[in-house]
């Protein structure tokens, strides 16, 4: 313990006296939160929508008003030719055309079947999906409000989807926790990945290895100051993300920071492991970015749901720490989940940490060359 | 002072096709100042690294302080001090912090470290340099600091790999008188050097060439054996391309 303490202290001196590591520690996470937060904004708004109203009634005008009153749609410019919907779509003047044939108002009041036409530019896949979803939502809302005849049936009425936890379907609420997970993983792995490689490169490892210290003492001693630093970083990123993107926070703050501590320790262990395997800092940093960034973005459920992935990728996602932390952050921030729900995730992170550190201690070479 | 500090038998180390140390056998007695000479690339550093447990030999065996270099490197580490050719302390720490760190790495308590630091500061005339960031120190001061770290735990055997490279003559004198004092206290000194005047200070010297041990003996013996005017002439005669074994 005594030796671990001194190794930790020495490592802390290295960190505090190295300008570059201080930049990685405090500037990079803020910058990354900012970039990721704005770049990965999946909310689709301001879609140009043309409307061809052949009904020309108070009801049809009220219905159109609903579309343009929302943030999602706006009318195309003056030059658009409203008599040729296809032309509007092809020319990119509109992403969709809503066609209201005559009889909309009558059908509404008489409870008769009626179909609205919606032509969508399918070349923008995600936008097209959004148009359908928004149009259905606006229609069903309109119908609810206009339910003049009780029990009236309206074809084309989609069942109102109740969206849990993120009622505004704000993608930032969904993504910000993911950003926190990805950034913490990258920064943490980056921080520790260079610690041992640096000692190899500068030659200090040669002196250290002639002293009676064990690999476990060296690795754990090096890990400790970084746990504190990465933990503070996590708070910084969380606070920044919370303020910048106004993400709700319904769960326990203390539970989140306790689990965050476990997460950064796991992430730091990955860096330590990398550090024992490569000879130079340069290589260590490249490795750290490579093995943390892609898997944590693609395989953790950050963007794509894990349960929809092919089985082999699902297996890989199990060794990506971000997978578990994503559940934790989303669970605590958006749903208010407690430890009784998140215990398996916390346990998995601890197991991964022990595995990474064990391999690192085994792989750590107490000889040079 | 009749025990054996270092004993190696048929020590060989290869790096791929290249044989850095070739069938090296020698014995160093306790309390002896043993000079380990040879041109650059003769295999001295590789041999020392094997003795310190930093490098495994390809074949051969040896004992340092009674511990086997193949199997007991942890035991060896406690009894030796090592000063590498390249400055290998933490450059972003001060001298004091480096000494404190290594003191604790050798399990010394705080009190012992403080006492020992005061003693070494005095003996090595480190003065106020001890509180400077070690990377900013001139070579001579770095070498003193590296020696202080190597002997902070009063090792029985000290391996010094070119400890006086780039050091001024005045300090080399100080350095060697300190080595003599340590040898008097029973510490074995295993030292490499390029300075022939320093080789003269050694009890015995060995000369390595291309990984092989080519001579071993006291400086006077060797000078006499080759009929040279002095050790330097003898050394050059021996290892130069036109010399005894170089051709």
Boltz contact constraints between the chains, C-beta under 6 A:
constraints:
  - contact:
      token1: [A, 6]
      token2: [B, 101]
      max_distance: 6.0
  - contact:
      token1: [A, 6]
      token2: [B, 104]
      max_distance: 6.0
  - contact:
      token1: [A, 10]
      token2: [B, 101]
      max_distance: 6.0
  - contact:
      token1: [A, 13]
      token2: [B, 93]
      max_distance: 6.0
  - contact:
      token1: [A, 14]
      token2: [B, 92]
      max_distance: 6.0
  - contact:
      token1: [A, 17]
      token2: [B, 92]
      max_distance: 6.0
  - contact:
      token1: [A, 203]
      token2: [B, 86]
      max_distance: 6.0
  - contact:
      token1: [A, 203]
      token2: [B, 88]
      max_distance: 6.0
  - contact:
      token1: [A, 204]
      token2: [B, 88]
      max_distance: 6.0
  - contact:
      token1: [A, 204]
      token2: [B, 90]
      max_distance: 6.0
  - contact:
      token1: [A, 206]
      token2: [B, 84]
      max_distance: 6.0
  - contact:
      token1: [A, 206]
      token2: [B, 88]
      max_distance: 6.0
  - contact:
      token1: [A, 207]
      token2: [B, 88]
      max_distance: 6.0
  - contact:
      token1: [A, 209]
      token2: [B, 54]
      max_distance: 6.0
  - contact:
      token1: [A, 210]
      token2: [B, 52]
      max_distance: 6.0
  - contact:
      token1: [A, 210]
      token2: [B, 82]
      max_distance: 6.0
  - contact:
      token1: [A, 211]
      token2: [B, 105]
      max_distance: 6.0
  - contact:
      token1: [A, 212]
      token2: [B, 77]
      max_distance: 6.0
  - contact:
      token1: [A, 212]
      token2: [B, 78]
      max_distance: 6.0
  - contact:
      token1: [A, 213]
      token2: [B, 105]
      max_distance: 6.0
  - contact:
      token1: [A, 367]
      token2: [B, 54]
      max_distance: 6.0
  - contact:
      token1: [A, 367]
      token2: [B, 55]
      max_distance: 6.0
  - contact:
      token1: [A, 368]
      token2: [B, 54]
      max_distance: 6.0
  - contact:
      token1: [A, 369]
      token2: [B, 55]
      max_distance: 6.0
